[in-house]
Amino acid sequence: MGTSALIRCRVVACPVERGAWEFFLINDSDAPLDWAVLTRVAYEWGDFGNSEDVQVRVPGLAPGAHARIWRDDGDGAELRMELSVQVCISGREGVLVFEFPKLYRLTDRLPLIADLGKAGWQVAAEL
């Protein structure tokens, strides 16, 4: 892979029991990810926000493959959320940012995400 090739990924939020949500990273690039690290989960309500520094590491992810990177207990579903994921392909590194709306408002109208076989809300990013 040349250094100019795009690094493309999606994060999909899928509802689970009692208002909790699981977040999956999907590699949409043509090459495998050497690694990915969810570094930060941020929450925002109007002008108020906070963030949590995390280090959830995924060692290698083939094109089209997915891995669960976060589970929210449901509190975040009422807030806007932002997940920051540092990625590396063939030694090329960068940060992808995935912004989610208030997920609790979308629960009844989530599309099926074929890659996961589950309903969810997906956000794509690329470098």
N, C-alpha and C positions, 0 to 999 in steps of 0.2 A: 504494500500500500504506500503510495506516495504521500509526502507530508501535506499536500494540498487536498487530499481526499477528506470528505466530510465525516465527522463523527456525529451520528444521529442516534438519538435514544428517545424513548417515551417513558413516562411514569404513569401508571394506571392506579387510580384509587377505586377499591372495590369494597362495598359494604359487607360487614359480617355481623354477627349477633349483637344485640343490645346497643346499636348505634356506633359500634366500633368500625374502623376502616383499616384495610390493609393496602399497602402501596408496593407496587411491583415495578422494577426497572426492566425495560425491554430494549435489547440492542437492535436497532434498525440499521446499523452500519453494515457495509459489505465485508468488514474484517472483524475478527473477535476483539473484544475489549481485553486488554492485558489485565486490568483491574478497574474497579469503580469503588468509590467511597462516598456514602451519604455523610456529609460533613455537618450539615445544619438543617434544622427544621424550625421555621419561623411562623409565628401566628400574628394576625393583625385584626383588630376590630376598630374601625374608624381611625382615629389618630393614635390609638394605643396598640402596642405590640410587644412581643417578647420572642426570644428564640432559645433554642436548646442546641448546644454543640454536641454532636454525636459522632461516632466513628464506626459506622456499619460498613464493613468491607466485603466486597464481592470479588473473589479471586478468579478472574477470567470469565467471560460470558460470550458464547458463540453468537454469530449473526442469527437473529430470530429468537434467541433464547431469552428467558426471563428469570428473575430472582426477586424474592420478597425482601424489601429493604427497610420497611417501617410498618409498625402497627400503632394506630392512634386509638386511644380508649374511647373516643367519641366526643371528647371535649373540643377537639380541634375542628370538628365537623360544622360547628356554628361560627367559625371564624374563617377568614381567608388564610390559606396556608401557602408556604413557599418551601420547597425542598431544594437544597443545593447539593449537587453530586459532582465530585471530581472524577474525571475519567482519563484513561490512558489507552491509546492504540498505537502499537509500533513505536513506543517511546514518546509519542506526541501527547501532551497533557493539556487539559483545560477543565473549566467548570461549566456545567450545564445547570440552569435554574428553571425549575418547574413551578408555575404559579397555579394554585387551585382556588376556585370560588368557594363560597359557603356550601359545602357538600350536602348538608342536611336538606337543603332546598331541592336537590336533584334526585334524591333516592328513588322516587316513583317513576322517573323517566330516563333511566340510565340505559344506554345501548349495550348490546352484547359485544364484548371485545373478543374477537375470534382467537387471537393469540393465547388467551387465557381460558376461554370457554366460560367466562363469567361476565356479568354486567358490571360496568364501571365507567368512570370518567377519566379520559386520557388527555395528557398534555405532552406535546412533542417539543424538543429543543435540538439544536445542532450547533456545531463549531465549524 
